[in-house]
């Protein structure tokens, strides 16, 4: 009976060693800020885990001290049965296989969610080891500093989203992945990078008249807004095709166009351009390089850069 009791106690200690080892990797592999984000979105498990994980050094001391303690007791227990060398070998094999490799492999795959079955153990160790863990954690905080948050570059975030989209269990599909990636990267480009060059621009002259031929040209081009230039080649406004509706023709462009044409510098980032579009309630900017016009930027150009797709209408399909 004594042998059975000893073996039962050894099994309990081995289980505790496995639990501490699994908790160590299961809790320390997840970042506190990740748990905090999940908790704010209603994840109750993450909310509880964050309570333990937010003080990483305190948690680490409690888990490691607990693991070392049960392994030491297990070694002494087996030594009373099998002797020194044999007990050391058996303890090493048992702890390595069932107290380290298996639980760490299990917890590393299941993540922090598996730790919810051991909250009782963490609560017990947090209280029991407070006299040692609290000053030890404070000392580590002073020596090595607070735990640094995990920050990612635009490129890393883009790759993370793409990886999520490729996973079968992800709730992010390919279209969402493409749009998110475009939103992360579009601020790296400038207005000059995607502007339509002046030589490719369809515009009208201020001195022109709106007649049947011009209306035919407007329909053929398929634009809702056309830049207006004066006789000196300066862009002075925009002709909105909707303003032509209901007017008798021929009628001078000068009577219909709107003399407000906002400009933006060619080196302005696209996120700045998007903010300017929203602020000015405009859809078309004249792009300047050292006060010299070099092209035209539309709101559609910026949106296409975000969604990484051409926005095509019936006219585009007809001419494709």
C-alpha positions as CSV (number, residue, x, y, z in Angstrom):
1,X,0.0,0.0,0.0
2,X,2.8,2.3,0.8
3,X,4.3,1.7,-2.7
4,X,1.0,2.4,-4.3
5,X,0.6,5.6,-2.4
6,X,4.1,6.7,-3.3
7,X,3.5,6.0,-7.0
8,X,0.2,7.9,-6.9
9,X,1.9,10.9,-5.3
10,X,4.6,10.7,-8.0
11,X,1.9,10.7,-10.7
12,X,0.3,13.8,-9.1
13,X,3.7,15.6,-9.0
14,X,4.4,14.6,-12.6
15,X,1.0,16.0,-13.6
16,X,1.8,19.3,-11.7
17,X,5.2,19.5,-13.4
18,X,3.4,19.1,-16.8
19,X,0.9,21.7,-15.8
20,X,3.5,24.2,-14.8
21,X,5.5,23.6,-18.0
22,X,2.5,23.9,-20.2
23,X,1.4,27.1,-18.4
24,X,4.8,28.6,-18.9
25,X,4.7,28.3,-22.7
26,X,1.0,28.7,-23.0
27,X,0.9,32.0,-21.1
28,X,4.3,33.5,-22.0
29,X,3.8,32.9,-25.7
30,X,0.8,35.3,-25.9
31,X,1.3,39.0,-25.7
32,X,-0.5,41.0,-23.0
33,X,-1.8,43.5,-25.6
34,X,-3.2,40.7,-27.7
35,X,-5.1,39.4,-24.7
36,X,-6.3,42.9,-23.9
37,X,-7.6,43.3,-27.5
38,X,-9.5,40.0,-27.4
39,X,-10.9,40.8,-23.9
40,X,-12.3,44.1,-25.2
41,X,-14.1,42.1,-28.0
42,X,-15.8,39.8,-25.5
43,X,-13.4,36.9,-25.1
44,X,-13.9,35.9,-21.4
45,X,-11.0,33.5,-21.4
46,X,-8.6,36.2,-22.7
47,X,-10.0,38.6,-20.0
48,X,-9.1,36.1,-17.2
49,X,-5.7,35.1,-18.7
50,X,-4.8,38.8,-19.0
51,X,-5.2,39.2,-15.3
52,X,-2.3,36.7,-14.8
53,X,-0.3,37.7,-17.9
54,X,-0.2,41.4,-17.5
55,X,2.6,41.1,-14.8
56,X,4.9,38.7,-16.8
57,X,7.7,38.6,-14.3
58,X,5.4,37.7,-11.4
59,X,3.8,35.0,-13.4
60,X,7.2,33.6,-14.6
61,X,8.5,33.4,-11.1
62,X,5.4,31.6,-9.7
63,X,5.3,29.1,-12.6
64,X,9.1,28.3,-12.6
65,X,9.3,28.0,-8.8
66,X,6.3,25.7,-8.8
67,X,7.8,23.5,-11.5
68,X,11.2,23.4,-9.8
69,X,9.6,22.5,-6.5
70,X,7.5,19.6,-7.8
71,X,10.5,18.2,-9.7
72,X,12.7,18.3,-6.6
73,X,10.0,16.6,-4.5
74,X,9.5,14.0,-7.3
75,X,13.2,13.2,-7.4
76,X,13.3,12.8,-3.6
77,X,10.2,10.6,-3.7
78,X,11.6,8.3,-6.4
79,X,14.9,8.2,-4.6
80,X,13.1,6.6,-1.6
81,X,12.0,3.8,-4.0
82,X,14.8,3.2,-6.4
83,X,17.9,4.8,-5.1
84,X,20.1,7.7,-6.2
85,X,21.3,7.1,-9.8
86,X,18.2,5.2,-10.8
87,X,15.9,7.8,-9.3
88,X,17.8,10.5,-11.2
89,X,17.5,8.7,-14.5
90,X,13.8,7.8,-14.1
91,X,13.0,11.4,-13.0
92,X,14.9,12.9,-15.9
93,X,13.1,10.6,-18.4
94,X,9.6,11.1,-16.9
95,X,9.9,14.9,-16.6
96,X,11.5,15.3,-20.0
97,X,8.8,13.2,-21.8
98,X,5.6,13.9,-19.8
99,X,6.6,17.0,-17.8
100,X,8.2,19.0,-20.6
101,X,7.9,17.8,-24.2
102,X,4.3,16.6,-24.3
103,X,2.7,19.5,-22.3
104,X,4.7,22.2,-24.1
105,X,3.8,20.6,-27.5
106,X,0.1,20.6,-26.4
107,X,0.0,24.1,-25.0
108,X,1.9,25.6,-27.9
109,X,-0.7,24.3,-30.3
110,X,-3.8,25.1,-28.2
111,X,-2.5,28.4,-27.0
112,X,-3.7,30.3,-24.0
113,X,-7.2,28.8,-24.1
114,X,-6.0,25.5,-22.6
115,X,-4.8,27.4,-19.5
116,X,-8.4,28.1,-18.4
117,X,-8.4,24.6,-16.9
118,X,-5.6,25.6,-14.5
119,X,-6.7,28.9,-13.2
120,X,-7.2,27.3,-9.8
121,X,-3.5,26.3,-9.8
122,X,-2.4,29.8,-10.8
123,X,-4.6,31.4,-8.1
124,X,-3.0,29.0,-5.4
125,X,0.6,29.7,-6.6
126,X,0.0,33.5,-6.8
127,X,-1.1,33.6,-3.2
128,X,1.4,31.0,-1.8
129,X,4.5,32.5,-3.5
130,X,3.6,36.1,-3.0
131,X,6.3,36.8,-0.4
132,X,9.0,35.6,-2.9
133,X,7.4,36.4,-6.3
134,X,6.4,40.0,-5.5
135,X,9.8,41.4,-4.6
136,X,11.4,39.2,-7.2
137,X,9.2,40.6,-10.0
138,X,9.8,44.1,-8.8
139,X,13.5,43.5,-8.9
140,X,13.3,42.1,-12.5
141,X,11.2,45.0,-13.6
142,X,13.9,47.4,-12.4
143,X,16.8,45.4,-13.8
144,X,15.4,44.5,-17.3
145,X,12.6,47.0,-17.6
146,X,8.9,46.5,-18.5
147,X,7.8,44.1,-21.2
148,X,7.9,45.7,-24.6
149,X,4.8,45.7,-26.8
150,X,4.9,43.8,-30.1
151,X,4.9,46.4,-32.9
152,X,4.7,45.6,-36.6
153,X,5.7,47.4,-39.7
154,X,3.3,48.0,-42.6
155,X,4.9,45.1,-44.5
156,X,4.6,42.7,-41.6
157,X,0.9,43.6,-41.0
158,X,0.3,43.1,-44.7
159,X,1.8,39.6,-44.6
160,X,-0.1,38.7,-41.4
161,X,-3.4,39.7,-43.1
162,X,-2.5,37.7,-46.2
163,X,-1.6,34.7,-44.1
164,X,-5.0,34.9,-42.3
165,X,-6.8,35.1,-45.7
166,X,-5.1,31.9,-46.9
167,X,-6.1,30.0,-43.7
168,X,-9.3,27.9,-44.0
169,X,-10.5,28.9,-40.6
170,X,-10.0,32.6,-41.0
171,X,-12.9,35.0,-41.2
172,X,-10.9,37.3,-43.5
173,X,-11.5,36.6,-47.2
174,X,-9.2,37.4,-50.1
175,X,-11.1,40.6,-51.0
176,X,-10.9,41.9,-47.5
177,X,-7.2,41.0,-47.4
178,X,-6.5,42.9,-50.6
179,X,-8.3,46.0,-49.4
180,X,-6.6,45.9,-46.0
181,X,-3.2,45.5,-47.7
182,X,-3.9,48.4,-50.0
183,X,-5.0,50.6,-47.1
184,X,-1.7,49.8,-45.3
185,X,0.5,50.4,-48.3
186,X,-1.2,53.3,-50.1
187,X,0.3,56.0,-47.9
188,X,3.7,55.0,-49.2
189,X,2.8,56.4,-52.6
190,X,2.5,60.0,-53.6
191,X,0.0,62.0,-55.6
192,X,2.6,62.2,-58.4
193,X,3.0,58.4,-58.5
194,X,-0.6,57.8,-59.7
195,X,-1.7,61.1,-61.2
196,X,-2.8,61.1,-64.8
197,X,-0.1,63.0,-66.8
198,X,-1.2,66.2,-68.6
199,X,-0.4,64.7,-72.0
200,X,-2.9,62.0,-71.4
201,X,-5.5,64.3,-70.0
202,X,-8.8,65.2,-71.7
203,X,-9.6,68.8,-71.1
204,X,-11.6,71.7,-72.6
205,X,-10.7,75.3,-73.4
206,X,-12.4,78.1,-71.6
207,X,-13.2,79.8,-74.9
208,X,-14.8,76.7,-76.3
209,X,-18.6,76.3,-76.8
210,X,-20.5,73.3,-75.6
211,X,-22.1,71.9,-78.8
212,X,-23.1,68.5,-80.2
213,X,-19.5,67.6,-81.0
214,X,-18.3,68.4,-77.5
215,X,-21.1,66.4,-75.9
216,X,-20.3,63.5,-78.2
217,X,-16.6,63.8,-77.1
218,X,-17.6,63.9,-73.4
219,X,-19.8,60.7,-73.9
220,X,-17.0,59.0,-75.7
221,X,-14.4,59.8,-72.9
222,X,-16.9,58.8,-70.2
223,X,-15.7,61.4,-67.6
224,X,-18.0,63.2,-65.3
225,X,-15.5,66.1,-64.7
226,X,-13.2,67.8,-67.2
227,X,-10.5,70.3,-66.4
228,X,-10.9,73.7,-68.1
229,X,-7.8,75.6,-69.4
230,X,-7.6,79.2,-70.5
231,X,-5.8,80.4,-73.6
232,X,-2.5,80.6,-71.7
233,X,-2.7,76.9,-70.9
234,X,-3.5,77.5,-67.2
235,X,-6.1,75.3,-65.6
236,X,-8.7,77.5,-64.1
237,X,-11.6,75.3,-63.2
238,X,-13.7,72.1,-63.8
239,X,-16.5,71.4,-66.2
240,X,-19.1,69.1,-64.6
241,X,-21.1,67.2,-67.1
242,X,-24.1,67.2,-64.9
243,X,-24.2,71.0,-65.3
244,X,-24.7,70.7,-69.0
245,X,-28.0,68.8,-68.6
246,X,-31.0,70.9,-69.5
247,X,-29.0,73.7,-71.1
248,X,-29.5,74.9,-74.6
249,X,-26.6,74.3,-77.0
250,X,-24.4,75.8,-78.1
251,X,-23.4,77.5,-74.9
252,X,-20.0,78.9,-73.8
253,X,-17.9,76.7,-71.5
254,X,-17.3,80.0,-69.5
255,X,-21.0,80.1,-68.6
256,X,-21.1,76.5,-67.2
257,X,-17.7,75.6,-65.7
258,X,-16.9,76.1,-62.0
259,X,-13.8,78.2,-61.3
260,X,-12.6,76.2,-58.3
261,X,-9.9,73.7,-59.0
262,X,-8.0,72.6,-55.9
263,X,-4.3,71.6,-56.3
264,X,-2.0,69.4,-54.4
265,X,1.8,68.9,-54.4
266,X,3.2,65.9,-56.3
267,X,5.1,64.7,-53.2
268,X,2.0,64.6,-51.0
269,X,1.3,61.2,-49.6
270,X,-2.0,59.5,-50.7
271,X,-3.3,59.5,-47.2
272,X,-2.9,63.2,-47.2
273,X,-4.5,63.5,-50.5
274,X,-7.5,61.4,-49.3
275,X,-7.9,63.8,-46.3
276,X,-7.8,66.8,-48.6
277,X,-10.5,65.2,-50.8
278,X,-12.7,64.8,-47.8
279,X,-12.0,68.3,-46.4
280,X,-12.5,70.1,-49.7
281,X,-15.4,67.9,-50.9
282,X,-13.6,67.7,-54.2
283,X,-13.1,64.7,-56.5
284,X,-10.3,66.2,-58.7
285,X,-7.0,67.8,-57.9
286,X,-4.5,69.5,-60.1
287,X,-1.1,68.0,-59.2
288,X,1.8,70.5,-59.0
289,X,5.5,69.9,-58.9
290,X,7.3,73.2,-57.9
291,X,4.1,75.1,-58.8
292,X,4.2,73.6,-62.3
293,X,1.2,71.4,-63.2
294,X,2.2,67.8,-64.0
295,X,-1.1,65.9,-63.9
296,X,-4.5,65.4,-62.4
297,X,-5.4,63.2,-59.4
298,X,-9.0,61.9,-58.9
299,X,-10.6,60.5,-55.8
300,X,-11.2,57.4,-57.9
301,X,-7.4,57.0,-58.4
302,X,-6.9,57.0,-54.7
303,X,-9.7,54.5,-54.0
304,X,-8.4,52.2,-56.7
305,X,-5.0,52.3,-55.0
306,X,-6.6,51.2,-51.8
307,X,-8.7,48.4,-53.1
308,X,-6.1,47.3,-55.7
309,X,-8.7,47.1,-58.4
310,X,-9.7,49.2,-61.4
311,X,-13.1,50.8,-60.9
312,X,-14.8,50.2,-64.3
313,X,-18.1,51.5,-65.5
314,X,-20.2,50.5,-68.5
315,X,-18.0,52.7,-70.8
316,X,-14.8,50.9,-69.6
317,X,-16.3,47.5,-70.3
318,X,-17.4,48.6,-73.8
319,X,-13.9,49.8,-74.7
320,X,-12.0,47.0,-73.0
